[in-house]
Amino acid sequence: MTGSARRANHAGLGDDDVLRAVVAEKRLPSDNEANADENRHFCGFECENLGTGEDPWPGEQLEAIKKAAARSAVTTAGRPAR
């Protein structure tokens, strides 16, 4: 992030049709354009795992992700998601 009035842009632009499908929990359409600000709709987590399929995710890490996701589950109006 650069400056106090700016934000990190992790997700960037994406396809609005794909975004609507994610929100509605529907099958994803093909990604054919970059016309939606995905960054304001998603949050990401830096997680550590060997990626071998044999390395379990640490329980403390999973619990921290659950708590952070619950805290960030708000609508654009700032109300808790239902």
N, C-alpha and C positions, 0 to 999 in steps of 0.2 A: 504494500500500500504506500502510496506517495502522498504526503501532505495530510493534514487532519480532515480535510473536506472530501477526500477521495475514498474509493473503495477498491478492494482487491477484485480482480476480474478473473475468477477461476473457471467459470462455466462458459462465459462469452456468449456469442450468438448461436441460436439454434433454430430449428424449424417449429413454427407455431402449431402445426398439425401434430407433431410429435409431443410437444408440451401439453396440448389438450388431452392427448391419449394417456400420457403419464398421470395427469391430474385425475382423469376419469378412471384410471386403472384399466384401460382397454389395450387391445393389441396395438403395437406400434406400427404406424404407417411408414412408408419409405421416407427417408430424410432427403428432401429435394430442394430445400432453400434455407437460408440463414436470415430470418426476419424477426426473431423474437429474442428479447433479453432474458436468457436463461439464468443468468447470475442472480437475479432477484427472486427466483423461484426455488433454487436448490442450495443446500449446504453440503459441504463435504467434510470428511474426516480423514486425517492422516493416521493410518493404522500400520502396525508392524506385524508382519507374519512372513515366514520363509517362502510361502507360496508353493510348497511342495505337496500339499494335500495331506501331509503327515504332521504338520505343525499346527496344533490347536490354537485358536485365538485365546489369549489370556482372559480369564473371567473379569478381571479388573478393567481391561480395555473394553470389553463388551458392555459392561455396566456403565462405564463413562459415556460410551456412544449412546446408549439408551437414554441416559439422563440428559445429555446435550440435545438429542433429537426431540425429546419431550419438551424441553424449554424453548426450542426454536419452532415448534409446531404452532405457528400463528398465521392468521389470515392477513391479507394486505391491509385490512382495517385495524390490525393489532389485537384482535380478539383471539382467544384460544380456539384452535380448530376443533370441530366436533367429530 
